[in-house]
């Protein structure tokens, strides 16, 4: 299972920093990948959460490519305490 620490790219309070889990273990919430933005060797991912909120995750580019995720995919996410 892949678990990484991710960072916000928007102002605090407007989005939640999340971790994209490699598999759904039942304790996470779900989200739909809305946008993907490559920033050098990293990828910023904006996720629409099942509660209507917005989450943002940052992965290294090779991890993003390995996971083979795309816009519209449903992923298990866990919110980070910031």
C-alpha positions as a Markdown table, in Angstrom:
| # | Residue | x | y | z |
|---|---|---|---|---|
| 1 | Unk | 0.0 | 0.0 | 0.0 |
| 2 | Unk | 1.3 | 3.4 | -1.0 |
| 3 | Unk | 1.2 | 6.1 | 1.7 |
| 4 | Unk | 2.9 | 9.5 | 1.2 |
| 5 | Unk | 2.8 | 12.9 | 2.9 |
| 6 | Unk | 1.4 | 15.5 | 0.6 |
| 7 | Unk | 1.2 | 19.3 | 0.7 |
| 8 | Unk | -1.4 | 22.0 | 0.0 |
| 9 | Unk | -1.2 | 24.1 | -3.1 |
| 10 | Unk | -4.1 | 26.4 | -2.2 |
| 11 | Unk | -4.8 | 28.6 | 0.8 |
| 12 | Unk | -5.4 | 26.9 | 4.2 |
| 13 | Unk | -9.1 | 26.2 | 4.9 |
| 14 | Unk | -10.1 | 26.0 | 1.3 |
| 15 | Unk | -8.8 | 22.5 | 0.7 |
| 16 | Unk | -7.7 | 19.5 | 2.8 |
| 17 | Unk | -4.3 | 17.8 | 2.4 |
| 18 | Unk | -4.9 | 14.1 | 1.7 |
| 19 | Unk | -3.0 | 10.9 | 1.2 |
| 20 | Unk | -4.0 | 8.7 | -1.7 |
| 21 | Unk | -4.2 | 5.1 | -0.4 |
| 22 | Unk | -3.0 | 2.3 | -2.6 |
| 23 | Unk | -6.1 | 0.3 | -1.6 |
| 24 | Unk | -9.3 | 0.9 | 0.2 |
| 25 | Unk | -9.2 | -0.4 | 3.8 |
| 26 | Unk | -12.6 | 0.8 | 4.8 |
| 27 | Unk | -11.5 | 3.6 | 7.0 |
| 28 | Unk | -10.7 | 6.1 | 4.3 |
| 29 | Unk | -13.1 | 8.3 | 2.4 |
| 30 | Unk | -13.4 | 8.2 | -1.4 |
| 31 | Unk | -12.7 | 10.9 | -3.9 |
| 32 | Unk | -12.8 | 11.5 | -7.6 |
| 33 | Unk | -9.6 | 12.9 | -9.3 |
| 34 | Unk | -10.6 | 16.3 | -10.8 |
| 35 | Unk | -7.3 | 17.8 | -12.0 |
| 36 | Unk | -3.7 | 16.8 | -12.3 |
| 37 | Unk | -0.8 | 19.3 | -12.6 |
| 38 | Unk | 2.8 | 18.3 | -13.1 |
| 39 | Unk | 5.3 | 20.5 | -11.3 |
| 40 | Unk | 8.8 | 19.4 | -12.1 |
| 41 | Unk | 9.3 | 15.9 | -10.7 |
| 42 | Unk | 6.1 | 16.0 | -8.7 |
| 43 | Unk | 2.4 | 15.8 | -9.5 |
| 44 | Unk | -0.3 | 17.8 | -7.7 |
| 45 | Unk | -3.7 | 16.1 | -7.7 |
| 46 | Unk | -7.0 | 17.8 | -6.8 |
| 47 | Unk | -9.7 | 15.4 | -5.5 |
| 48 | Unk | -13.4 | 16.0 | -5.1 |
| 49 | Unk | -14.2 | 14.2 | -1.8 |
| 50 | Unk | -17.3 | 12.2 | -1.1 |
| 51 | Unk | -18.5 | 14.8 | 1.5 |
| 52 | Unk | -18.3 | 17.5 | -1.2 |
| 53 | Unk | -15.0 | 19.0 | 0.0 |
| 54 | Unk | -11.8 | 19.3 | -2.0 |
| 55 | Unk | -8.5 | 17.5 | -1.2 |
| 56 | Unk | -5.1 | 18.0 | -2.6 |
| 57 | Unk | -2.3 | 15.4 | -2.8 |
| 58 | Unk | 1.3 | 15.6 | -4.1 |
| 59 | Unk | 3.1 | 12.6 | -5.5 |
| 60 | Unk | 6.4 | 12.2 | -7.1 |
| 61 | Unk | 6.0 | 11.8 | -10.9 |
| 62 | Unk | 7.3 | 8.2 | -11.0 |
| 63 | Unk | 4.7 | 7.2 | -8.3 |
| 64 | Unk | 1.9 | 8.9 | -10.3 |
| 65 | Unk | 3.0 | 7.0 | -13.4 |
| 66 | Unk | 3.3 | 3.7 | -11.5 |
| 67 | Unk | -0.3 | 4.0 | -10.0 |
| 68 | Unk | -1.7 | 4.7 | -13.5 |
| 69 | Unk | -4.3 | 7.1 | -12.1 |
| 70 | Unk | -6.2 | 9.4 | -14.4 |
| 71 | Unk | -8.8 | 12.3 | -14.1 |
| 72 | Unk | -12.1 | 10.7 | -13.3 |
| 73 | Unk | -10.7 | 7.8 | -11.3 |
| 74 | Unk | -12.2 | 7.1 | -7.9 |
| 75 | Unk | -9.5 | 6.7 | -5.2 |
| 76 | Unk | -9.4 | 6.0 | -1.4 |
| 77 | Unk | -8.0 | 9.0 | 0.5 |
| 78 | Unk | -7.2 | 9.9 | 4.1 |
| 79 | Unk | -7.1 | 13.5 | 5.3 |
| 80 | Unk | -3.9 | 14.6 | 7.0 |
| 81 | Unk | -3.9 | 16.8 | 10.1 |
| 82 | Unk | -2.1 | 20.0 | 9.1 |
